[in-house]
Amino acid sequence: MNIIEEYRSLLLKKYSKSTARSYFSPIKNYLNWLKGIDSEEVLKYMVMQLETYLGALHPVENKSTKDRLRYFFTWALDSKGLPPNIPENKKIFLESFIITGQRIKADKEPLIGVLKEYSEWDQMQTLSENTNKSYLTNNKLFIQWMSSHTNEEFNPLNITPSLIKTYRDELVKTNTPGTTNTKLMAIMSLCNFLVEKDFLESNPAKRIRGLLCDEVSNGEDKWLSPREQSLLIHRLEKENILLDITMVLVMLDAGLRPSEVVKLDLNNLTLYPVNQSKIYINNSKRNKSRSVPMKFIEKRFKDKMKYIGGRLHEALRKYIDFRENQYGSDQEALFILRGKRIDYQYLHQRVEYYRQLTGIRRLNPRTLRHSFAKNLKDNGASDTEVAFLLGHTKKNGDPNIQMVARYTKPGTQDLQRTVNRLSE
């Protein structure tokens, strides 16, 4: 009996025929897509081709398919282990795919015990809504991992520097340095709470503070190169989904955060006159507001100046026309799907869809925003101007130049061009 037959037999023992069929059908479809593979190496081929197959799926409509595939691979790895001779990048992708499912599940689980108290902690109430949710979800995952790792119910006394370091080492395998840092910061916050409530005498995460720095960075640029940006735009135009095109350009050509994109309303836009077009972002991070002008082109026609909107202005105009034809003009939300405002998760799923289509490994909502900053810098904008456009200001209203420097750090080609300008 090969692994597929064994899995099907397991499903029939565990569930009713109809439920077992619903679990097995996505596996069967994947095997049909693979076509004529050696039954002895079926798991190896399934792991090797997973990223390509998922790239061909619509990330929203095929949510149940992805869930069923995660269920299969989790069972297969637990019972059979990873097949030999799998490239490292394929291992990392598979682990990341499974962990994403665990994160979505953790988001939906109710808060109990210590986490319930932690969610009501005074310091948690001072955080933004997204940061609050991120800390809670990441600490759920940490507690789940900790219980599995120690084979015990969660006990705050078991949180030690060595345990957190082990968890950090696991995170680095399947997460970017920035994501790893975010998860560690969540644990730091949880431990601060546990100390304040006398569950712990001292914060064990403080001893690994150095691990939150760039020592885990892989040195990659935080923005997309002009070639990668062109490739992405070409793919967007080929897919021709107005919602996708507009969402991406709002980040790439206006530098909005993902949380700002999903909260945009129609009344946040000024499209006319074209030379005064802008996006107004209110109550953003730390309740700050700002306006981002849209690019336009000046052209003279018979002694009269005419203003033509740039690609962001044009995309917004087309999308709003489409949106009103689909949903009418009563909805206040700018970005709508099936009559409802899109959410943070949907935005990330769509960008992930284009990451897989284009093969741009570092494509995500944050690198789109960072690319806006880098494009501004490359075209002569000062750090102060970039800071105000990105919404990076300090409590006193001064621009936060340090954040701009992090986002627009020169790449290898930038440094090479600088050196080449030297006269001999």
C-alpha positions in Angstrom: 0.0 0.0 0.0 1.5 3.3 -1.1 1.2 6.5 0.9 -1.9 7.8 -1.0 -3.8 4.6 -0.5 -2.8 4.6 3.1 -4.1 8.1 3.6 -7.4 7.4 1.9 -7.9 4.3 4.1 -7.2 6.5 7.1 -9.8 9.0 6.1 -12.4 6.3 5.6 -11.8 5.0 9.0 -11.9 8.4 10.7 -14.8 10.1 8.8 -18.0 9.3 7.0 -17.7 8.6 3.2 -18.8 12.1 2.2 -16.4 13.8 4.6 -13.6 11.5 3.6 -14.3 12.3 -0.1 -14.1 16.0 0.6 -10.7 15.6 2.3 -9.3 13.3 -0.4 -10.7 15.1 -3.5 -8.1 17.9 -3.5 -5.3 15.3 -3.2 -6.7 13.5 -6.2 -6.9 16.7 -8.2 -3.2 17.5 -7.3 -2.1 14.0 -8.4 -4.1 14.4 -11.7 -2.3 17.7 -12.2 1.1 16.0 -11.6 0.3 13.2 -14.2 1.9 9.8 -14.3 4.4 10.0 -11.4 6.1 7.0 -9.8 3.9 5.7 -7.0 7.0 5.0 -4.9 8.1 8.6 -5.0 4.7 10.3 -5.0 5.4 12.3 -1.8 8.7 13.6 -3.1 7.0 14.8 -6.3 4.2 16.4 -4.3 6.6 18.4 -2.2 8.8 19.4 -5.2 5.8 20.7 -7.2 3.7 22.2 -4.4 4.8 25.8 -4.9 4.1 25.7 -8.6 0.7 24.0 -8.1 -0.4 26.5 -5.4 0.6 29.4 -7.8 -2.0 28.1 -10.3 -4.8 28.2 -7.6 -6.9 31.2 -6.8 -6.0 31.9 -3.2 -9.5 32.8 -2.0 -11.8 30.4 -4.0 -9.5 27.5 -3.2 -9.1 28.1 0.6 -10.6 24.6 1.3 -8.2 23.0 -1.2 -5.2 24.5 0.6 -6.6 23.5 4.0 -7.0 19.8 2.8 -3.5 19.9 1.3 -2.1 21.2 4.6 -3.9 18.4 6.5 -2.4 15.8 4.1 1.2 17.1 4.3 1.0 17.5 8.1 -0.1 13.8 8.4 2.5 12.7 5.8 5.4 14.4 7.5 4.4 13.1 11.0 4.0 9.5 9.8 6.5 9.2 7.0 8.9 12.1 7.5 10.3 14.3 4.7 11.5 12.3 1.6 15.3 12.4 0.9 17.1 14.7 -1.5 14.5 17.6 -1.2 16.2 21.0 -1.9 16.3 23.4 1.0 14.1 26.0 -0.6 11.4 23.3 -1.2 11.6 22.3 2.5 11.2 25.9 3.7 8.3 26.5 1.4 6.5 23.4 2.7 7.1 24.3 6.3 5.9 27.8 5.7 2.8 26.5 3.9 1.9 24.3 6.9 2.7 27.1 9.5 0.4 29.6 7.6 -2.5 27.2 8.2 -1.6 27.0 11.9 -1.6 30.8 12.1 -5.0 31.1 10.5 -6.4 28.5 12.9 -4.8 30.4 15.9 -6.4 33.6 14.8 -9.9 32.0 15.1 -9.3 30.2 18.5 -10.8 31.9 21.6 -8.5 33.5 24.2 -8.3 31.5 27.4 -6.3 31.7 30.6 -3.2 33.8 30.7 -3.8 35.1 27.1 -7.2 36.4 28.1 -5.7 38.4 30.9 -2.8 39.5 28.6 -5.3 40.8 26.0 -6.9 43.0 28.7 -3.5 44.3 30.0 -3.2 48.1 30.1 -0.2 48.2 27.8 -2.0 46.1 25.2 -4.7 48.7 25.0 -2.1 51.4 23.9 -1.1 49.4 20.8 -2.7 49.8 17.4 -5.5 47.3 16.5 -3.2 45.4 14.0 -0.3 45.3 16.4 -2.6 44.1 19.2 -4.0 41.3 17.0 -0.5 40.3 15.8 0.9 40.0 19.4 -2.0 37.9 20.5 -1.8 35.5 17.5 2.0 35.2 17.7 1.8 34.4 21.4 -0.9 31.8 20.8 1.4 30.1 18.3 4.3 30.4 20.8 2.3 28.8 23.6 1.1 26.0 21.2 4.7 25.3 20.2 5.9 25.5 23.8 3.3 22.9 24.9 4.3 20.6 22.1 8.0 21.1 22.7 7.9 20.4 26.4 5.0 17.9 26.3 3.3 19.8 29.1 0.4 22.1 29.6 1.5 25.8 29.3 3.4 26.9 32.4 5.0 30.4 32.5 7.8 29.1 34.6 8.9 26.9 31.7 9.7 30.1 29.6 13.5 30.3 29.7 16.1 32.1 27.5 17.2 28.8 26.0 13.6 27.9 25.2 13.1 31.2 23.4 16.3 30.8 21.6 15.3 27.3 20.4 12.0 28.8 19.2 13.9 31.6 17.4 16.0 29.1 15.6 12.9 27.3 14.4 11.3 30.6 13.2 14.4 31.6 11.2 14.0 28.5 9.1 10.6 29.5 7.7 10.2 33.2 8.3 11.9 36.4 7.1 14.1 38.3 9.6 11.4 41.0 9.9 8.7 38.4 10.7 11.0 36.6 13.1 11.7 39.9 15.0 8.0 40.6 15.2 7.3 37.3 16.8 10.1 37.7 19.3 8.8 41.2 20.2 5.4 39.7 20.9 7.1 37.2 23.3 9.0 40.0 24.9 5.6 41.8 25.5 4.0 38.6 26.9 6.9 38.1 29.3 6.7 41.7 30.5 3.1 41.1 31.4 4.0 37.8 33.2 6.6 39.7 35.3 4.2 42.5 36.1 1.6 39.9 37.3 4.2 38.0 39.3 4.1 34.9 37.2 7.8 35.4 36.5 10.6 37.0 38.5 12.4 38.5 35.5 11.9 38.7 31.7 13.7 35.7 30.1 13.4 37.4 26.6 15.5 40.3 27.7 18.6 38.1 27.7 18.2 37.6 24.0 17.6 41.2 23.1 20.5 41.1 20.7 18.7 38.6 18.6 16.2 41.2 17.6 18.8 43.1 15.6 19.9 42.7 12.0 22.1 39.7 12.9 19.4 37.4 11.5 19.1 39.6 8.3 20.0 37.9 5.1 21.1 41.2 3.6 18.3 41.4 1.0 17.1 44.7 -0.2 13.8 45.9 1.4 12.4 47.1 -1.9 11.8 45.8 -5.5 14.2 46.7 -8.3 12.9 48.6 -11.3 13.0 45.4 -13.3 10.9 43.6 -10.6 8.5 46.4 -10.5 8.1 46.3 -14.3 7.6 42.5 -14.2 4.9 42.9 -11.5 3.0 45.6 -13.4 3.2 43.5 -16.6 1.7 40.6 -14.8 -1.1 42.7 -13.2 -2.0 44.1 -16.6 -2.1 40.6 -18.1 -4.4 39.3 -15.3 -6.4 42.5 -15.8 -8.2 42.4 -12.4 -9.0 46.1 -11.6 -9.2 45.5 -7.8 -5.7 43.9 -7.8 -4.2 46.5 -10.0 -5.5 49.4 -7.9 -4.6 47.8 -4.5 -1.0 47.2 -5.6 -0.6 50.7 -7.1 -1.9 52.4 -4.0 1.0 50.8 -2.1 3.6 51.0 -4.9 2.8 54.6 -6.1 1.5 56.1 -2.9 3.3 54.2 -0.2 0.3 53.2 1.9 0.5 50.6 4.6 -1.6 47.4 4.1 -3.8 48.5 7.1 -4.3 51.9 5.5 -5.3 50.3 2.2 -8.1 48.2 3.6 -9.5 51.1 5.6 -9.7 53.5 2.6 -13.1 55.1 1.9 -14.2 56.8 -1.3 -14.2 60.1 0.6 -10.4 59.7 1.2 -9.8 60.4 -2.5 -9.6 63.6 -4.4 -9.3 62.8 -8.1 -10.2 66.2 -9.6 -8.8 68.6 -10.5 -6.1 66.2 -11.6 -3.3 68.5 -10.6 -4.6 68.5 -7.0 -5.4 64.8 -6.8 -4.4 63.1 -3.5 -5.1 60.3 -1.0 -6.0 61.4 2.5 -5.1 58.9 5.2 -6.8 59.6 8.6 -6.3 57.8 11.9 -3.4 55.7 10.7 -0.6 54.3 12.9 -0.6 56.1 16.3 -3.7 58.0 15.1 -1.7 60.2 12.7 -3.0 61.6 9.4 -1.4 62.6 6.2 -2.1 63.4 2.5 -0.2 61.8 -0.4 -0.4 63.6 -3.7 -0.8 61.6 -6.9 1.5 61.9 -9.8 0.2 63.8 -12.9 1.7 64.9 -16.2 1.6 68.4 -17.6 0.9 68.8 -21.4 0.3 72.0 -23.4 -2.4 72.0 -26.0 -2.8 75.2 -28.0 -1.5 77.6 -25.4 -3.5 75.8 -22.7 -2.0 73.6 -20.0 -3.7 70.2 -19.6 -3.1 67.8 -16.7 -3.2 64.1 -17.2 -3.3 61.6 -14.3 -0.5 59.2 -13.8 -1.0 55.4 -13.6 -2.4 55.4 -10.0 -4.9 58.1 -10.9 -6.0 56.2 -14.0 -6.3 52.9 -12.1 -8.4 54.5 -9.4 -10.7 56.2 -11.9 -11.3 52.9 -13.8 -11.7 50.9 -10.6 -14.3 53.4 -9.2 -16.3 53.2 -12.4 -16.2 49.4 -12.3 -17.0 49.4 -8.6 -20.1 51.6 -8.9 -21.4 49.5 -11.8 -21.0 46.4 -9.6 -22.1 47.6 -6.2 -23.6 51.1 -6.7 -22.5 54.3 -5.0 -23.9 53.6 -1.5 -20.9 51.8 -0.1 -18.4 54.0 1.7 -15.5 51.5 1.5 -13.2 52.0 -1.5 -12.0 48.4 -2.0 -15.0 45.9 -2.0 -15.3 42.2 -2.8 -18.8 40.6 -3.0 -20.3 43.7 -1.5 -18.1 43.9 1.6 -14.9 45.8 2.5 -11.8 43.7 1.8 -9.7 42.7 4.9 -6.0 42.5 5.7 -5.8 38.8 5.0 -7.4 39.1 1.5 -4.9 41.9 0.6 -2.0 39.6 1.6 -3.4 36.7 -0.3 -3.6 38.6 -3.5 -0.1 39.9 -3.2 1.1 36.4 -2.4 -0.7 35.2 -5.6 1.4 37.6 -7.7 4.5 36.7 -5.8 4.0 33.1 -7.0 3.1 34.2 -10.5 6.1 36.4 -11.0 8.6 34.5 -8.9 9.7 37.7 -7.1 10.6 36.1 -3.8 10.6 39.3 -1.7 7.3 40.7 -3.1 4.9 41.5 -0.2 2.9 44.6 0.8 5.7 46.1 2.8 8.3 45.9 0.0 5.7 47.6 -2.2 5.6 50.5 0.3 9.4 50.5 0.6 9.7 50.6 -3.2 7.7 53.8 -3.2 10.2 55.3 -0.8 13.2 54.0 -2.8 11.7 55.4 -6.0 11.3 58.8 -4.4 14.9 58.8 -3.2 16.2 57.7 -6.6 14.4 60.7 -8.1 15.9 63.2 -5.8 13.5 63.4 -2.9 15.0 64.3 0.5 14.7 62.1 3.5 12.4 64.6 5.1 10.0 64.6 2.2 10.0 60.8 2.0 9.3 60.6 5.8 6.3 62.9 5.6 4.9 61.0 2.5 5.3 57.7 4.3 3.8 59.0 7.6 7.0 58.4 9.5 7.0 61.2 12.1 7.9 61.4 15.7 5.6 62.4 18.6 6.6 66.0 18.2 5.8 66.0 14.5 9.4 65.9 13.2 10.3 63.5 10.4 11.7 60.1 11.4 14.8 60.0 9.2 16.1 56.8 10.7 13.1 54.8 9.4 13.5 56.2 5.9 17.2 55.2 6.0 16.2 51.6 6.9 13.7 51.4 4.0 15.9 53.0 1.3 19.3 51.5 2.2 21.4 51.5 -1.0 21.7 48.2 -2.9 24.8 46.7 -4.5 24.0 48.3 -7.9 23.4 51.7 -6.3 26.8 51.6 -4.7 28.4 50.5 -7.9 26.8 53.4 -9.8 28.1 55.8 -7.2 31.7 54.5 -7.5 31.5 54.6 -11.3 30.8 58.3 -11.2 34.3 58.9 -9.8 36.6 60.5 -12.3 40.0 58.9 -12.9 
